[in-house]
Amino acid sequence: MTAELVRGQNHTLPQTRLEIRVSAGTPVVAGATLGDERGTVRGIEWIAHPGSPQLPGLEVSQQAAADHRLAVDLEALPAGAHRVTVLLALPVGAGGPVRFGAVPAPFVAVTGLDGTEIATFTLTDLDAESAVSALELYRRQDAWKVRAVGQGYAGGLAEMLADQGVRDPAALAGSIQEAVTRGLARSVAPPPPRTPEGDRVRHATGSADHRPTAPPPPPEPPEPLTDPATTGPEHTTQPHTTQPHTTSGPAAAGASAAGPSAGGPINYAHPRRQHAAPPSPPPAPPPAQPGQPAQPVAGDATGWSMDERLYNQIWGMFEDLARAVAAYRSAVDFAESRMDQELDRALSDPRNRIGGAGDRAREAARAKRDELASRAREALDRDLAQLAAEAAVVEPALPAAYAGWGNPVWHAHRIPMEIPMALRIGDLHLPERADLRIPLLVRLPLERGMWVDSGRTASEAAALMDTDRLRRLAMETAVAHAARLLAVYPPGEFAVHVIDPAGSAAGPLAPLVEAGVLAGPPAAGPGGVASVLAHLTRRVDLVQMAVRARAADSLPPDLDTGEQLLVVNDFPHGFDDRAVTQLRYLADEGPAVGVHLLMVADREEASAYGPVLDPLWRSLLRITPVADSHLADPWVGHAWTYEPLTIPPGSHVLEQVLAAVAAARRAAGR
């Protein structure tokens, strides 16, 4: 039975040798990119296009055409390839249409080698776009699935390749269009004259290889979730940025790929990149019964270490939950739309408005709607059950940095000698199944500061709370995050400063003060605020100058080069204009040199500054001390509910962790 997909919906592939058939009604360029488990295109050697139509396990057409057949052998893909994204683009300069809105909707079908259709997708609702990501084949827990994407790009092929993480996309897009132009010219050029011997004369046309040199590894993508209250549309991320960060460091300045030797092939390998693949994950146990999904295993993603495997597995769970719910919501919307259309057609006939014909038409349309919605819910429940089983296995196996406060791993925690990849700052869930929680991880070192919103207008739950209780809860949340950061850094490599202008946070700050893990007493009053800000601003300035001059040895001996965290309570109380300017400076320039902000503030109380503080709020990741659906997902349009991490009632885990931090510092002589 053929699955007719709508945008965002997925379907399991029963086989690995496939054909992808494209029917567009007008000549289009067809290509495909390969992505690893994090969605990263490792280089142009992972892109199949008319100028380079063949990759291991993948072959595309060599020129623009109205109909295409792409051959895919998923088992023959390069090692590490977990995704195949099918791309369509309109050829440039061919005299044809320049936008998909002016041509019939392209139709894409995934078929077996015998031509049997497995899944189909019609790319509707395209307008000014001249390139589109049509389908995505992706691997999840040793099974391959197809997802209908339909993501269009008005900026054309270059914008689409940039969204795939390709370096220098404009140059690659130009070379692809050049190859298409050459193909069109060959298809209409007259044959060359015959020689007396009867052979056609071969005219030199230059090098056939116009591919650009290999790009360096792609940059680490930004955070996948944004807060619409602080982030405008210009700051939202694209779908492929919801993937986990790569662990390969950036290439050294000035490094480039080796050029081609005389007459030899181009070497596309980066000269300073490690060529060994990450170790394979542990094999999953066989399913209990044939045809049943494999039992989940903690750490079944790829990675160099178990921490990295778990990190990638958590992001895979996030993606699966996002896709499954998006497919369900899309299917329900489709069922509702279909019912409305059927009712409109039935009731447009005046004969159906008399007697019971209209009632029967309504009942039939609603029954069909209910059937489609029920089938969608069954598929969702199946996917959610599998994810819940995976979460039940993964959660107990998490290291302390990824674990919640209730995990027993914290009671046996020892201060590490190396910082972990990431830190858990909360959980995410969707209303379709609120008990299925996905850990929210942020990379370390922190790439941006955090803002614990203590305002009552932040959410419905906050509006129902007493103001003083909400502020205390917000400060307790900040203290818990500061403690987690101290606990996952090696001794002496992370310092915490506190600004509490009115001394109102003495109670929540007591665990940090009593453990003696702060860099100094909490700063109070305008003088204390000015002193701490001046100290950290000076540190940022000195480190920046040393980095730019490549003179790290010239830093003052008393300068702490470890990571610094500034916890600010009750902003903007105690801040004058100069202090506000310094705080904005730390938010903008601090993360790059190891100075980070953790603010507890009510944005309404700082409204007198107007738009001056908008960049400050946008630079911080907003979290809440109570559950709130404020994290927007521009990938599939979900509003994720953020659940803060809470310490179990009666638990002394926070005091135990801080005591371990203090003991490790004493042992290290810090």
Secondary structure, 3 states (H helix, E strand, C coil): CCEEECCCCEEECCCCEEEEEEEEEEEEEEEEEEECCCCCCCCHHHEEECCECEECCEECCCCCEEEEEEEEEHHHCCCCCCEEEEEEECCCCCCCCCCHHHCCCCEEEEECCCCCEEEEEECCCCCCCCEEEEEEEEEECCEEEEEEEEEEECCHHHHHHHHCCCCCHHHHHHHHHHHHHHHHHHHHCCCCCECCCCCECCCCCCCCCCCCCCCCCCCCCCCCCECCCCCCHHHCCCHHHHCCCCCCCCCCCCCCCCCCCCCCCCCCCCCCCCCCCCCCCCCCCCCCCCCCCCCCCCCCCCCCCHHHHHHHHHHHHHHHHHHHHHHHHHHHHHHHHHHHHHHHHHHCCHHHHCCCHHHHHHHHHHHHHHHHHHHHHHHHHHHHHHHHHHHHHHHHHCCHHHCCCCCHHHHHCCCCCCCCCEEEEEEEECHHHCCCCEEEEEECCCCCEEEEECCCCCCHHHHCCCHHHHHHHHHHHHHHHHHHHHHHCCCCCEEEEEECCCCCCHHHHHHHHHHCCCCCCCECHHHHHHHHHHHHHHHHHHHHHHHHHCCHHHCCCCCCCCEEEEEEEEECCCCCHHHHHHHHHHHHHCHHHCEEEEEEECHHHHHHHHHHHHHHHHHEEEECCCCEEEEECCCCCCEEEEECCCCCCCCCHHHHHHHHHHHHHHHHCC
